[in-house]
Amino acid sequence: MTGFKMDPAEKQQILREIQQFVWEQTGEEIGVIATQVYFDFFQEKLAAHHYNKGIEDAKKIWEGQNARLEEEWYALEIPVK
């Protein structure tokens, strides 16, 4: 995703978590540059998928709420005799 901005403090926390994860999984200590490379790779590969899934989920919620609202509108109608 282009133009994606992240809070610097949140990014630093994620970078620390990546370093910790790699250490726990491999016993390898990675530096700042390697950690940033991992972060950039996964952000590039996953961010758009997660974003699109969030949009899809929000759309489904909106459609459900819109359908309920439409039902409520019809319930307000007074039958014409």
C-alpha positions as CSV (number, residue, x, y, z in Angstrom):
1,M,0.0,0.0,0.0
2,T,1.4,3.3,-0.9
3,G,1.2,6.2,1.5
4,F,0.6,4.0,4.6
5,K,1.6,5.9,7.7
6,M,2.1,4.2,11.0
7,D,2.6,5.8,14.4
8,P,6.4,5.7,15.0
9,A,5.9,4.3,18.6
10,E,3.7,1.5,17.3
11,K,6.2,0.7,14.5
12,Q,9.1,0.6,17.0
13,Q,7.1,-1.8,19.2
14,I,6.4,-4.0,16.1
15,L,10.1,-4.0,15.2
16,R,11.0,-5.1,18.7
17,E,8.4,-7.9,18.5
18,I,9.9,-9.0,15.2
19,Q,13.4,-9.2,16.7
20,Q,12.0,-11.1,19.7
21,F,10.1,-13.5,17.4
22,V,13.1,-14.3,15.3
23,W,15.2,-14.8,18.4
24,E,12.6,-17.2,19.9
25,Q,12.2,-19.1,16.7
26,T,15.8,-19.4,15.5
27,G,18.0,-18.3,18.3
28,E,19.4,-15.7,15.9
29,E,19.8,-12.1,16.9
30,I,18.9,-9.7,14.1
31,G,19.8,-6.1,13.9
32,V,17.8,-3.0,13.0
33,I,18.4,-3.2,9.2
34,A,17.3,-6.9,9.0
35,T,14.3,-6.2,11.2
36,Q,13.3,-3.3,8.9
37,V,13.7,-5.6,5.9
38,Y,11.4,-8.2,7.5
39,F,8.9,-5.5,8.4
40,D,8.9,-3.9,4.9
41,F,8.5,-7.3,3.2
42,F,5.5,-8.4,5.3
43,Q,3.9,-5.0,5.1
44,E,4.2,-5.1,1.3
45,K,2.9,-8.6,1.0
46,L,0.1,-8.5,3.7
47,A,-1.0,-5.0,4.3
48,A,-3.2,-4.7,1.2
49,H,-4.8,-8.1,1.9
50,H,-5.7,-7.2,5.5
51,Y,-6.9,-3.8,4.4
52,N,-9.1,-5.3,1.7
53,K,-10.5,-7.8,4.1
54,G,-11.3,-5.0,6.6
55,I,-13.2,-3.2,3.8
56,E,-15.0,-6.3,2.8
57,D,-16.1,-7.0,6.5
58,A,-17.2,-3.3,6.9
59,K,-19.2,-3.6,3.7
60,K,-21.0,-6.7,4.9
61,I,-21.8,-5.0,8.2
62,W,-23.1,-1.9,6.4
63,E,-25.2,-4.0,4.0
64,G,-26.8,-5.8,7.0
65,Q,-27.5,-2.6,8.8
66,N,-28.9,-1.0,5.6
67,A,-31.2,-4.0,5.0
68,R,-32.5,-3.7,8.6
69,L,-33.1,0.0,8.2
70,E,-35.0,-0.6,5.0
71,E,-37.2,-3.1,6.8
72,E,-37.9,-0.5,9.5
73,W,-38.8,2.1,6.9
74,Y,-41.4,-0.3,5.4
75,A,-42.7,-1.1,8.9
76,L,-43.5,2.7,9.4
77,E,-45.7,2.8,6.4
78,I,-49.5,3.1,7.0
79,P,-51.6,0.8,4.9
80,V,-53.8,2.6,2.4
81,K,-57.4,1.4,2.4
